[in-house]
Amino acid sequence: MIFMLTFAVPLAFAQKEGQTRAITMSSFASKRPAEAGGKPQGSAAAAAARKNGTYKSVGAVKGSAAGSVKLVLGAKSVARPKAAPMETRTADIGVTMWKLRPPIPTDTGRPIPVRVGDGTQMWTAERVSTKTQFRSGDRVRFAVESSEDGYLYIFNSEMLANGRTGEPCMIFPNAVTDDNSVRAGSPVEVPDQSERLPYFLINPERPEYRGESMTIVISDTKLNDLKLTKDASCGSRLAAGQVSRFAAGDVEIFERDDRVDAIYSDAEAAAVCGVKTRELVREQPNEKPCSERRQMSSEDPLPQSIYRVTSPKDRPVVATVRLDVPN
């Protein structure tokens, strides 16, 4: 059950030598076109800050790309046998998570409609790090961007007490027949901007709930042989025999070291196509279909985090993002 073990790996399992590593923002921006979808968004100063800024390493997770692997599962360790040498590749997955909050006078950018009591207010979506701890009642949204063209799949599992996880569900695309192709520079937002209330409400319904774990898969080809079973609670559940194909490689996680683009912007609002989860509850059903995503340029806001994945060349690129909700 490699897929389930991948869900349980904590960010605290970090390579100490990686803490001083950094990559430049321009290295990710170069994966986008110089101009796309119209004029670049934001000020020239913001664009310069992105080019001169860096992403700093905040942790790493050893996967199954090569060598002997140990995964930390609570107080236990699980050893894997040493694998034969294989050809690998490295790819980047950009991830941005926003938490919504009441606005302050200095806020700029695109506000988000939020249900408060019997009415609706316009709140600010502010970027948060991969180490953020969420609470019941928080309103969140996120975006995924690939450095390579391919096909995007997102699998979600509840994190439970004592390192346990729920069974994974496919939350993007909604069905195997949907168009889930992605291009470099075309983020997918969850939920998308077309929704009346485009955010998730963290609403735990059982005491052992500890958050959500989302495994992001970028495949070179469409996974037409993916086996799913219908499930009333999440739509499509991944069949038990399918989990091992999504073993993660070695992942190093980088965070932006600046506060440029902290507030959700008009450029980011152009990315669409949302999904659904279980404990992350939509407050309003989606009344509009997804529209075509706008491709962002190298001058537009860059992701808050980069998951740099080294994995076997013949396998999909896989990374796991956690939303921790402590008891």
Sequence and secondary structure as in RCSB ss.txt:
>XXXX:A:sequence
MIFMLTFAVPLAFAQKEGQTRAITMSSFASKRPAEAGGKPQGSAAAAAARKNGTYKSVGAVKGSAAGSVKLVLGA
KSVARPKAAPMETRTADIGVTMWKLRPPIPTDTGRPIPVRVGDGTQMWTAERVSTKTQFRSGDRVRFAVESSEDG
YLYIFNSEMLANGRTGEPCMIFPNAVTDDNSVRAGSPVEVPDQSERLPYFLINPERPEYRGESMTIVISDTKLND
LKLTKDASCGSRLAAGQVSRFAAGDVEIFERDDRVDAIYSDAEAAAVCGVKTRELVREQPNEKPCSERRQMSSED
PLPQSIYRVTSPKDRPVVATVRLDVPN
>XXXX:A:secstr
 HHHHHHH  TT   GGGGG EEEHHHHHTTS SS SSS  S HHHHHHHHH EEEEEEEE  SSSS EEEEETT
EEEEE       EEEEEEEEEEEEEE   TT  S  EEEEETTEEEEEEEEEE TT B  TT EEEEEEEESS E
EEEEEEEEEEGGG B   EEEESSSTTS  EE TT  EEES TTSSS SEEE   STTEEEEEEEEEEESS  TT
  EEEETTTEEEE GGGGGGG   EEEEEEE S TT B  TTGGG       SSEEESS   S         TTS
   SEEEEEEEETTS EEEEEEEE   
